[in-house]
Amino acid sequence: MTNPIVDPLVEVPDTSATSNLVDIDATVEGAVTVTLNRPQRKNAFDADLISAMEEAFRTLAGAEGVRVVFVRGAGGTFSAGADLEWMRAAADRSESDNRADAMDLAVMLKQLWDIPALTVALVEGGAFGGGAGVAAACDLAVATADAKFSFSEARLGLVPATISPYVIQAIGPRQARGLFATARVFDAVCAERIGLVTEVVADAAALDAARDRIAREIMACGPLAVAGAKELVSDVYGRPIDHDLMDLTAHRIAAARVGPEGQEGVRAFLERRRPAWAEPVAE
């Protein structure tokens, strides 16, 4: 059986101008790896890379069979942030043009945020500026022990505006104020302590092992349940625990219990077998 992700995204060549800027690889089971592919520029963002990332994330959000999406950078660096040549050109453009560029980045990050499958940043080398924002927009972020992070915009007289909703969600307002204002470079241990990173591993080999482990973990979970769990967090976070919220949560679990995925999951548990979504995919 073919995988609906593998076929359109990997096997069919893309002749667009940005096709080589993002590599997409998928397993038959639905584990997808999106690799930023500007290693000669340390995967720094420019308009073309942002466009290619937005297209990839939008496609994955609407595609069937995607169970987990990993995001990483080619060449041992996650992303150095904004490309200097792109920034130089932006300085000579109007505020309106710069606002359009910033909106393109905002849309790309929102497409990543909205992917129903679990999203995982695999960070090695550096994740600066927008690169750190991409890590924050993922559900999980695993980093090598030698990875470095910075919200470096203030050193250029700028602010990390477009990435701020995702970073503040991840690390909270106090940490964000301090790190945004100082543009301090911090390590993976600090990133884990404040919540930007969810796991620190020894090296690149351990990063690959973490990717494989997370893929195995997610394959044991119902795809609709994963999407529903992510949506539940967004709908519940920050709300008062009142009758309306109690009613919402009761409705969600009741609907899951009578839905086909919930029915299959409970039956499989009682029958001591794997649920259908955890069965090996037929070749």
C-alpha positions in Angstrom: 0.0 0.0 0.0 1.4 3.4 -0.9 1.6 6.2 1.6 -0.3 9.4 0.5 2.6 11.5 1.9 5.5 9.7 0.3 4.0 9.7 -3.1 3.2 13.4 -3.7 5.9 14.9 -1.6 8.9 12.7 -2.3 8.5 10.7 -5.5 7.0 13.5 -7.7 9.7 16.0 -8.6 9.1 19.6 -7.9 10.4 22.1 -10.4 9.5 25.3 -8.6 12.3 27.8 -7.8 12.2 27.0 -4.1 11.9 23.2 -4.3 15.6 22.5 -3.3 15.4 24.8 -0.3 13.3 22.3 1.8 13.8 18.5 1.6 10.8 16.4 2.6 11.3 12.7 3.5 8.6 10.4 4.7 8.4 6.8 5.9 5.6 4.5 4.9 4.2 4.8 8.4 3.8 8.6 8.1 6.9 10.0 9.9 7.9 13.1 7.9 11.1 15.0 8.2 11.3 18.5 6.8 14.9 19.6 6.4 15.8 23.3 5.8 18.4 23.0 3.0 20.5 26.1 2.9 23.6 24.7 4.6 26.0 27.2 2.9 24.0 30.0 4.7 23.5 28.0 7.9 19.8 27.6 6.9 19.2 31.4 7.4 15.8 32.6 6.4 15.1 34.6 3.2 11.9 35.1 1.3 12.4 32.0 -0.8 13.1 29.7 2.2 10.2 31.1 4.1 8.0 30.5 1.1 9.2 26.9 0.7 8.7 26.2 4.4 5.2 27.7 4.3 4.3 25.5 1.3 5.6 22.4 3.0 3.8 23.0 6.3 0.6 23.9 4.5 0.7 20.7 2.5 1.5 18.5 5.5 -1.4 20.1 7.5 -3.9 19.0 4.9 -2.3 15.6 3.9 -3.6 12.3 5.0 -1.3 9.8 6.7 1.0 12.2 8.4 1.6 11.0 12.0 4.6 13.1 13.1 6.6 16.0 11.5 10.2 16.5 12.4 11.9 19.8 11.4 15.7 20.1 11.2 18.5 21.9 9.4 21.0 20.5 6.9 24.7 20.7 7.6 24.6 20.6 11.4 22.9 23.9 12.0 19.2 24.3 12.7 18.9 27.9 11.5 21.0 31.1 11.9 17.9 33.3 11.8 17.5 36.0 9.1 19.8 36.0 6.2 22.1 39.1 6.2 21.7 39.8 2.5 17.9 39.6 2.9 18.1 42.0 5.8 20.3 44.4 3.9 17.8 44.5 1.1 14.9 44.9 3.6 16.6 48.0 5.1 16.1 49.8 1.7 12.5 48.9 1.3 9.4 50.6 2.5 7.6 49.9 5.8 4.7 48.4 3.8 7.1 46.0 1.9 8.7 45.0 5.2 5.3 44.4 6.7 4.5 42.0 3.8 7.7 40.1 4.4 7.0 39.8 8.1 3.5 38.6 7.4 5.0 35.8 5.2 7.0 34.7 8.1 4.0 34.9 10.4 1.9 32.8 8.0 4.7 30.2 7.8 4.9 29.9 11.6 1.1 29.6 11.9 1.1 26.8 9.2 3.6 24.9 11.4 1.6 25.6 14.5 -1.6 24.4 12.9 -0.3 21.0 11.7 -2.6 18.4 13.3 0.2 15.8 13.7 2.8 16.1 16.4 5.6 18.4 15.4 9.2 18.1 16.7 12.1 20.4 16.2 15.5 18.6 16.1 18.0 21.3 17.0 21.8 21.1 16.6 24.3 23.8 16.1 22.5 27.1 16.4 18.9 28.3 16.5 18.9 32.0 16.4 16.1 34.6 15.9 13.5 33.0 13.6 15.2 29.6 14.0 14.4 29.7 17.7 10.9 30.8 16.8 10.4 27.7 14.7 11.6 25.5 17.6 9.1 27.3 19.8 6.3 26.7 17.3 6.8 23.0 17.4 5.1 20.8 20.0 8.4 19.3 21.1 12.0 20.4 20.7 15.0 18.1 21.1 18.4 19.7 21.1 22.0 18.4 21.2 23.9 19.4 24.3 26.2 21.8 22.3 23.3 23.7 20.7 23.1 27.4 21.1 20.0 29.7 21.1 19.4 33.4 21.0 16.6 35.9 20.3 19.3 38.1 18.7 17.1 40.8 17.1 17.8 43.5 19.8 21.5 43.5 18.8 20.4 44.8 15.4 18.0 47.4 16.8 15.1 45.1 16.0 12.5 43.2 18.0 11.5 39.5 17.7 7.9 40.4 16.9 6.7 37.7 14.5 8.0 34.8 16.6 6.9 36.3 19.9 3.5 34.5 20.2 5.1 31.1 20.0 8.1 31.9 22.2 6.0 33.5 24.9 3.7 30.4 24.9 6.8 28.2 25.4 8.8 30.1 28.0 6.4 32.6 29.6 6.5 36.4 29.6 9.2 37.0 32.2 11.8 34.8 30.5 10.8 36.3 27.1 11.3 39.9 28.3 14.8 39.2 29.6 16.0 37.1 26.7 14.4 39.4 24.0 15.9 42.5 25.7 19.4 41.2 26.2 19.7 39.1 23.0 21.8 36.8 25.2 23.2 33.5 23.7 22.2 30.6 25.9 22.8 26.9 25.8 20.6 23.8 25.6 20.5 23.2 29.3 19.1 26.7 29.8 16.7 26.3 26.9 15.3 23.1 28.5 15.1 24.8 31.9 12.9 27.6 30.6 10.8 25.4 28.3 12.1 26.3 24.9 13.5 22.8 24.6 11.8 19.7 25.9 14.7 17.3 25.8 18.5 17.6 25.6 20.6 14.7 24.1 24.3 14.2 23.8 25.0 14.5 20.1 23.8 14.2 16.6 23.6 10.4 16.8 21.5 10.7 20.0 19.3 13.2 18.2 18.6 10.6 15.5 17.8 8.1 18.2 15.4 10.5 19.8 13.7 11.1 16.5 13.2 7.3 16.0 11.9 6.9 19.6 9.4 9.7 19.3 8.2 8.3 15.9 7.6 4.9 17.6 5.8 6.5 20.5 3.4 8.5 18.3 2.6 5.5 16.1 1.0 3.9 19.2 -1.4 6.8 19.6 -4.6 7.4 17.6 -4.0 10.1 14.9 -7.3 11.8 15.6 -6.6 11.6 19.3 -3.2 13.4 18.7 -4.9 16.2 16.8 -7.7 16.4 19.3 -5.2 16.6 22.2 -3.4 19.5 20.6 -6.6 21.3 19.9 -7.7 20.7 23.5 -4.7 22.4 24.9 -5.3 25.5 22.8 -9.0 25.6 23.8 -8.4 25.0 27.5 -5.3 27.0 28.3 -5.9 30.3 30.1 -9.6 29.8 30.6 -11.2 29.9 34.0 -12.4 26.5 35.3 -16.1 27.2 35.2 -19.2 25.4 34.0 -18.5 26.3 30.3 -15.0 24.8 30.5 -16.3 21.7 32.3 -19.0 21.3 29.7 -16.4 21.6 26.9 -14.1 19.0 28.3 -17.0 16.6 29.1 -18.2 17.0 25.5 -14.7 16.3 24.1 -14.2 13.0 26.0 -17.8 11.8 25.3 -17.3 12.4 21.6 -14.0 10.6 21.6 -15.5 7.6 23.5 -18.3 7.0 20.9 -16.1 7.9 17.9 -14.6 5.1 15.7 -11.0 5.7 16.9 -12.0 5.6 20.6 -14.1 2.5 20.1 -11.3 0.8 18.4 -8.8 1.8 21.0 -10.8 0.6 23.9 -11.7 -2.7 22.2 -8.0 -3.3 21.3 -7.0 -2.6 25.0 -9.7 -5.0 26.3 -8.8 -7.7 23.7 -5.1 -7.2 24.4 -4.1 -6.5 20.9 -2.7 -3.5 19.0 -5.3 -1.0 17.7 -5.6 -0.7 13.9 -3.5 2.5 13.7 -0.5 0.8 15.4 -0.5 -2.2 13.1 2.5 -2.3 10.6 1.6 -0.7 7.3 1.4 -3.3 4.5 3.9 -2.7 1.7 
